[in-house]
Amino acid sequence: MTHADIVFTGGRRGGRAFLADAARRTAPAVAVTGGRISAVGHDLEDLIGPRTEVVDLAGRLLVPGFQDAHVHPVWGGLDMLRCDLSALSTREEYLARIAEYAAAHPEGWVLGGGWQMSAFPGGTPTADDLDTAVPDRPAFLPNRDGHGAWVNSRALELARITRDTPDPVDGRIERDAEGEPTGTLHEGAMGLVNRLLPPEPPERLVDALLIGQRHLHSYGITAWQDAIVGTQYGDAGDPLPAYLTAAASGALTGRVVGSLWWDRARGLEQIDDIVARRASGVVGRFSARSVKIMQDGVAENFTAAMLEPYCDGHGHPGADDGISFVEPELLKEAATRLDALGFTLHFHAIGDRAVRECLDAVEAALAANGPSGNRHHISHIQVVHPDDVPRFRALDVAANMQMLWATLEPQMVDLTIPFLGDTRSAWQYPFGDLLRSGAALAAGSDWSVSTPNPLAAIHVGVNRRSAPTEWEGDYPPFLPEQAIDLGTALAAYTAGSARVNHLDETGTIAVGMLADLALLDRDPFEHPAEEIGLTEVIGTWVEGERVHEAG
């Protein structure tokens, strides 16, 4: 008999494995041999030999490795190397940290980010404020969601942004009553400054990737889809070379799908370039097989594309209905051609119009090409018109959920709901309706926008309230009828994301599957739902090799 390399067993103290299969079954023991699951079930003692590592589950839960279907680990790692504001929450804390960082790094641009919009009136910080921390050189600090940036007067001066500078077609310069730029740049307007930034050395991007990878592994994440592989807004930080370098050296321990960036300033002529990048973008555990199309912005700065105009904050209709970054007919043509070439389409859609336009594009591709099996998916799905909910299943489009966001917190309460109005606010993050309609569900974090912790996100998916680790106020559950059960949420973050990643030998615990696993410090099924977010990961394995151990 061949002995296993690892046996995970509940033994006398209990513990089990969540298999993430369609029946949501569990098993008391799992064996790993040669990097794959070799046995699942009872009575695996005969597989334990003198060199077998025995992991006592001890009342805890073993799960398939989490897979983040929408994340930016290179940017997240860069944020950790730069002026990282993500752990702070107030204007005063931000300014103090920026001033401290600037003093410690006296040369060149001050770069970083991670501030939250709710810390500032209207979600828009000012250059005057930032000048108090960085008066003598340019500063560029994107917010947490990456859809806006805080810049100081020196950065505005270098970019030649004045009252006479027109807004780009895909963004907006925040201005005061006299038309003067105030220091916040939305969406494509960030590119006016971003194009001036010094390029990051290639080795620094590799360092950022490996920092990001360690962070993801610490949360039990064994695979992910990097949601922007390319250059955005003129940024010189394309993650692709870093991935290829790390994959070739063996330093890339996670399994990664690269989502190649669709440049909305170009048209169909870029498809040949995307095909060439795919051909050169397959090394080791990295494969660039997806295309990312950002169809709109975010609701808080009124760039999410809505079917009806935003409200004015008092419940009355306004004039602005957001921005469709890709013209809908062009989007249909692009989707049809990319689908025919075998790409997975990965859409960003926040507003109900953007969601509909993405579904329409997949429908056009399906009509032209027939079923492709390319596993297209739409991320964020914040506002979904009820008529479009059943179209996800009908078109075989997965709903890529960022569950962490489906909760009441200051940004939602102050900067979103008043401008959506009551009706559309009730259409937000309709995970329950999507599940009941039969839609395929996947899950991701969008880190560095928000924490990559899957358990914090799953907590919100089940409770529709913030996890204890992300608490921002005592609010009631947000649209509790849209909650999903724990088993469904775990399956979305494992098997569901593995499906959209085309990683078909991962995502579940079954004989023959790759041994990508995460061990939780408790069995959340045996604890109150209100405690899901307290669960931590104590061990992570990729193909049977431990890549993280708590403590």
VEXNURO-671088 format. One line per field, with one value per residue (C-alpha): residue number from 1; chain; z, y, x. Coordinates in steps of 0.1 Angstrom, whole numbers. Layout:
# VEXNURO-671088
guti	(NUM	...)
kemar	(A	...)
c3	(Z	...)
c2	(Y	...)
c1	(X	...)
END
This chain:
# VEXNURO-671088
guti	(1	2	3	4	5	6	7	8	9	10	11	12	13	14	15	16	17	18	19	20	21	22	23	24	25	26	27	28	29	30	31	32	33	34	35	36	37	38	39	40	41	42	43	44	45	46	47	48	49	50	51	52	53	54	55	56	57	58	59	60	61	62	63	64	65	66	67	68	69	70	71	72	73	74	75	76	77	78	79	80	81	82	83	84	85	86	87	88	89	90	91	92	93	94	95	96	97	98	99	100	101	102	103	104	105	106	107	108	109	110	111	112	113	114	115	116	117	118	119	120	121	122	123	124	125	126	127	128	129	130	131	132	133	134	135	136	137	138	139	140	141	142	143	144	145	146	147	148	149	150	151	152	153	154	155	156	157	158	159	160	161	162	163	164	165	166	167	168	169	170	171	172	173	174	175	176	177	178	179	180	181	182	183	184	185	186	187	188	189	190	191	192	193	194	195	196	197	198	199	200	201	202	203	204	205	206	207	208	209	210	211	212	213	214	215	216	217	218	219	220	221	222	223	224	225	226	227	228	229	230	231	232	233	234	235	236	237	238	239	240	241	242	243	244	245	246	247	248	249	250	251	252	253	254	255	256	257	258	259	260	261	262	263	264	265	266	267	268	269	270	271	272	273	274	275	276	277	278	279	280	281	282	283	284	285	286	287	288	289	290	291	292	293	294	295	296	297	298	299	300	301	302	303	304	305	306	307	308	309	310	311	312	313	314	315	316	317	318	319	320	321	322	323	324	325	326	327	328	329	330	331	332	333	334	335	336	337	338	339	340	341	342	343	344	345	346	347	348	349	350	351	352	353	354	355	356	357	358	359	360	361	362	363	364	365	366	367	368	369	370	371	372	373	374	375	376	377	378	379	380	381	382	383	384	385	386	387	388	389	390	391	392	393	394	395	396	397	398	399	400	401	402	403	404	405	406	407	408	409	410	411	412	413	414	415	416	417	418	419	420	421	422	423	424	425	426	427	428	429	430	431	432	433	434	435	436	437	438	439	440	441	442	443	444	445	446	447	448	449	450	451	452	453	454	455	456	457	458	459	460	461	462	463	464	465	466	467	468	469	470	471	472	473	474	475	476	477	478	479	480	481	482	483	484	485	486	487	488	489	490	491	492	493	494	495	496	497	498	499	500	501	502	503	504	505	506	507	508	509	510	511	512	513	514	515	516	517	518	519	520	521	522	523	524	525	526	527	528	529	530	531	532	533	534	535	536	537	538	539	540	541	542	543	544	545	546	547	548	549	550	551)
kemar	(A	A	A	A	A	A	A	A	A	A	A	A	A	A	A	A	A	A	A	A	A	A	A	A	A	A	A	A	A	A	A	A	A	A	A	A	A	A	A	A	A	A	A	A	A	A	A	A	A	A	A	A	A	A	A	A	A	A	A	A	A	A	A	A	A	A	A	A	A	A	A	A	A	A	A	A	A	A	A	A	A	A	A	A	A	A	A	A	A	A	A	A	A	A	A	A	A	A	A	A	A	A	A	A	A	A	A	A	A	A	A	A	A	A	A	A	A	A	A	A	A	A	A	A	A	A	A	A	A	A	A	A	A	A	A	A	A	A	A	A	A	A	A	A	A	A	A	A	A	A	A	A	A	A	A	A	A	A	A	A	A	A	A	A	A	A	A	A	A	A	A	A	A	A	A	A	A	A	A	A	A	A	A	A	A	A	A	A	A	A	A	A	A	A	A	A	A	A	A	A	A	A	A	A	A	A	A	A	A	A	A	A	A	A	A	A	A	A	A	A	A	A	A	A	A	A	A	A	A	A	A	A	A	A	A	A	A	A	A	A	A	A	A	A	A	A	A	A	A	A	A	A	A	A	A	A	A	A	A	A	A	A	A	A	A	A	A	A	A	A	A	A	A	A	A	A	A	A	A	A	A	A	A	A	A	A	A	A	A	A	A	A	A	A	A	A	A	A	A	A	A	A	A	A	A	A	A	A	A	A	A	A	A	A	A	A	A	A	A	A	A	A	A	A	A	A	A	A	A	A	A	A	A	A	A	A	A	A	A	A	A	A	A	A	A	A	A	A	A	A	A	A	A	A	A	A	A	A	A	A	A	A	A	A	A	A	A	A	A	A	A	A	A	A	A	A	A	A	A	A	A	A	A	A	A	A	A	A	A	A	A	A	A	A	A	A	A	A	A	A	A	A	A	A	A	A	A	A	A	A	A	A	A	A	A	A	A	A	A	A	A	A	A	A	A	A	A	A	A	A	A	A	A	A	A	A	A	A	A	A	A	A	A	A	A	A	A	A	A	A	A	A	A	A	A	A	A	A	A	A	A	A	A	A	A	A	A	A	A	A	A	A	A	A	A	A	A	A	A	A	A	A	A	A	A	A	A	A	A	A	A	A	A	A	A	A	A	A	A	A	A	A	A	A	A	A	A	A	A	A	A	A	A	A	A	A	A	A	A	A	A	A	A	A	A	A	A	A	A	A	A	A	A	A	A	A	A	A	A	A	A	A	A	A	A	A	A	A	A	A	A)
c3	(0	-9	22	19	22	43	61	76	101	128	151	185	187	156	127	90	55	35	0	-19	-42	-54	-24	1	16	43	52	83	67	36	22	-1	-22	-48	-47	-53	-32	-29	-5	11	38	68	79	63	90	67	46	74	72	90	67	66	80	101	106	134	124	161	156	128	91	61	28	-8	-12	-17	-51	-55	-89	-89	-72	-78	-58	-75	-68	-33	-27	-41	-17	11	-1	-5	17	27	41	41	78	87	85	91	74	103	103	66	67	96	79	46	63	81	49	30	57	56	18	9	-28	-58	-59	-28	-40	-21	-14	2	17	19	5	36	55	34	26	-6	-8	-23	-5	-15	-27	-1	26	10	5	43	44	11	1	-21	-45	-63	-45	-61	-38	-53	-30	-19	-49	-74	-92	-79	-68	-43	-57	-43	-60	-73	-91	-106	-117	-134	-152	-163	-149	-146	-148	-186	-187	-202	-185	-204	-219	-194	-162	-143	-126	-93	-93	-69	-76	-97	-118	-102	-98	-61	-59	-66	-100	-110	-134	-166	-152	-131	-163	-166	-136	-137	-171	-154	-127	-129	-139	-113	-118	-129	-98	-76	-93	-87	-50	-49	-64	-39	-10	-23	-28	8	19	-1	11	47	40	25	-11	-34	-68	-82	-112	-115	-128	-147	-165	-186	-182	-169	-172	-186	-155	-162	-137	-160	-138	-167	-167	-129	-133	-161	-141	-109	-127	-146	-114	-94	-70	-81	-58	-65	-96	-115	-144	-159	-172	-201	-200	-227	-235	-238	-257	-285	-306	-322	-336	-302	-304	-323	-295	-269	-288	-289	-252	-245	-266	-246	-213	-203	-180	-151	-129	-148	-178	-195	-209	-199	-210	-186	-198	-174	-185	-160	-128	-93	-79	-53	-79	-103	-130	-126	-156	-146	-166	-150	-138	-103	-76	-63	-27	-18	-38	-69	-103	-115	-149	-147	-155	-154	-181	-203	-209	-240	-265	-263	-300	-299	-267	-285	-314	-291	-270	-301	-315	-282	-275	-309	-301	-269	-243	-210	-207	-173	-170	-144	-140	-111	-124	-138	-173	-173	-161	-189	-215	-205	-206	-240	-252	-242	-257	-290	-288	-281	-310	-334	-321	-303	-268	-262	-227	-221	-187	-189	-157	-144	-113	-87	-99	-74	-89	-110	-126	-116	-153	-157	-128	-147	-177	-159	-159	-194	-209	-187	-172	-137	-110	-96	-61	-39	-9	16	0	6	39	54	63	60	23	15	38	30	-6	-23	-11	-12	-49	-60	-44	-26	-56	-70	-35	-30	-61	-47	-45	-52	-43	-30	-61	-83	-64	-65	-103	-108	-117	-113	-84	-80	-55	-52	-30	-54	-30	-26	-27	3	25	6	36	22	57	62	28	35	68	49	23	51	75	53	81	83	98	133	118	93	117	107	128	143	113	107	81	46	24	45	19	-4	21	10	32	44	22	-9	0	7	-26	-45	-31	-40	-67	-82	-87	-99	-126	-140	-136	-157	-130	-133	-112	-82	-62	-46	-24	-44	-53	-82	-76	-69	-32	-29	6	36	72	93	131	137	119	112	106	143	155	153	119	136	143	108	103	134	116	107	84	102	72	34	9	-28	-45	-11	-3	27	16	48	85	111	138)
c2	(0	35	57	93	124	141	129	154	137	147	118	118	155	158	182	177	187	208	193	222	198	203	184	204	172	169	142	133	128	136	122	138	120	135	169	155	143	105	96	112	96	74	49	64	52	26	55	68	57	67	97	108	142	139	171	168	188	190	204	226	228	220	236	238	267	299	315	352	358	396	410	432	417	436	469	457	449	482	500	481	494	530	553	529	545	515	508	544	560	598	629	637	602	604	637	627	594	612	638	611	591	623	631	596	596	631	626	624	618	609	578	555	554	536	564	560	585	587	605	637	658	646	620	645	656	688	698	725	698	676	707	709	674	677	713	711	681	662	637	612	590	569	561	525	517	530	551	585	601	628	651	682	716	706	676	697	722	696	681	716	710	744	757	756	719	699	668	637	617	589	609	642	668	678	716	743	768	790	760	757	721	711	682	651	634	608	578	588	622	604	597	634	630	592	595	616	591	576	539	513	492	457	441	463	450	414	423	438	406	384	406	404	367	361	383	363	329	341	342	307	319	295	309	342	362	394	418	442	429	459	496	517	555	555	538	522	494	465	434	410	411	405	375	360	365	350	321	313	312	292	320	322	296	307	297	329	339	372	393	414	450	463	499	519	546	521	500	466	470	462	426	415	429	411	378	383	390	358	338	351	351	314	304	279	287	319	321	352	338	364	400	427	452	480	492	519	536	537	551	573	597	593	574	541	538	539	533	564	596	598	615	649	636	646	620	642	631	647	650	627	590	580	568	538	536	514	523	495	485	484	464	438	436	433	406	386	387	379	351	336	336	317	344	346	380	396	427	454	466	486	504	487	501	488	453	453	464	436	410	423	419	383	377	391	368	338	346	349	321	297	284	287	274	305	311	349	367	402	415	439	437	464	476	450	457	428	421	412	388	357	366	355	319	321	334	313	344	340	366	375	388	411	401	424	454	443	461	494	515	553	553	534	554	589	587	560	554	591	594	560	566	540	518	513	510	479	464	464	432	408	377	359	366	355	322	315	322	295	318	305	324	332	355	379	408	435	439	464	481	461	433	401	381	356	349	386	386	354	368	397	373	353	382	413	431	439	414	422	428	454	471	506	513	496	493	468	441	455	439	406	389	389	369	335	305	296	266	285	314	290	271	304	313	279	259	289	309	278	275	311	306	274	257	225	204	227	242	210	182	150	121	132	169	191	194	232	235	259	250	272	276	265	250	280	257	249	285	313	330	363	349	337	368	358	327	327	306	287	268	270	243	245	211	196	221	244	280	296	286	309	321)
c1	(0	12	13	-1	21	-5	-36	-60	-82	-107	-97	-112	-116	-137	-133	-142	-136	-161	-160	-177	-195	-231	-245	-224	-211	-185	-160	-141	-107	-87	-54	-29	-4	19	1	-34	-63	-58	-87	-117	-139	-136	-109	-78	-55	-40	-27	-6	30	63	68	31	23	-8	-28	-53	-84	-93	-128	-118	-128	-107	-119	-107	-83	-102	-100	-104	-120	-113	-82	-52	-23	5	-12	-20	16	27	3	20	54	41	22	-5	-36	-59	-58	-69	-103	-102	-90	-67	-52	-46	-28	-6	4	11	33	52	57	68	94	108	109	121	127	103	66	46	27	3	-34	-62	-83	-121	-145	-167	-138	-144	-175	-190	-163	-138	-107	-89	-55	-54	-56	-29	-6	-4	13	32	37	68	65	37	15	-9	-30	-59	-88	-96	-117	-92	-118	-106	-74	-64	-37	-19	-14	20	6	-22	5	27	-3	-14	-49	-67	-102	-98	-89	-119	-131	-120	-148	-143	-138	-143	-122	-138	-142	-154	-182	-159	-148	-113	-100	-102	-78	-100	-98	-124	-119	-102	-92	-67	-48	-39	-16	-10	8	35	44	79	78	83	115	106	121	99	68	80	86	51	36	54	42	7	9	20	-9	-34	-20	-24	-61	-62	-63	-45	-56	-69	-78	-58	-85	-63	-32	-21	-18	-47	-50	-14	0	34	28	17	17	23	62	62	39	60	92	78	62	94	115	89	83	47	31	-5	-24	-32	-54	-45	-73	-59	-70	-93	-82	-113	-94	-89	-113	-114	-79	-65	-77	-46	-25	-46	-42	-4	-3	-22	2	32	14	14	42	40	10	2	-21	-35	-67	-93	-101	-112	-137	-146	-180	-186	-173	-188	-220	-203	-189	-218	-198	-217	-239	-276	-308	-323	-305	-292	-312	-301	-297	-332	-351	-356	-344	-311	-296	-266	-269	-232	-208	-207	-170	-174	-201	-228	-226	-188	-191	-213	-188	-158	-175	-185	-150	-133	-157	-150	-113	-119	-114	-133	-149	-145	-167	-168	-204	-217	-248	-280	-274	-238	-250	-276	-251	-227	-255	-265	-230	-228	-262	-249	-218	-241	-263	-233	-211	-233	-225	-188	-181	-159	-174	-180	-186	-197	-180	-195	-232	-241	-274	-292	-326	-350	-356	-319	-316	-328	-306	-274	-285	-301	-269	-245	-229	-216	-223	-189	-198	-179	-199	-181	-197	-233	-237	-246	-216	-209	-201	-233	-255	-241	-228	-248	-284	-294	-284	-298	-332	-354	-363	-328	-313	-334	-318	-283	-262	-291	-272	-303	-323	-294	-291	-328	-328	-301	-272	-237	-220	-183	-166	-137	-125	-112	-83	-66	-101	-111	-97	-90	-102	-128	-143	-151	-168	-187	-198	-215	-230	-247	-255	-257	-239	-202	-178	-165	-130	-145	-169	-179	-210	-240	-264	-292	-288	-289	-316	-316	-338	-307	-286	-272	-264	-229	-225	-234	-210	-181	-188	-188	-154	-140	-158	-175	-144	-125	-151	-147	-109	-110	-91	-111	-87	-92	-121	-135	-121	-124	-101	-78	-82	-51	-45	-50	-64	-70	-75	-97	-93	-129	-159	-181	-211	-209	-208	-234	-236	-227	-192	-183	-161	-140	-128	-91	-70	-42	-27	-27	-14	-9	-6	2	29	24	25	12	12	-3	21)
END
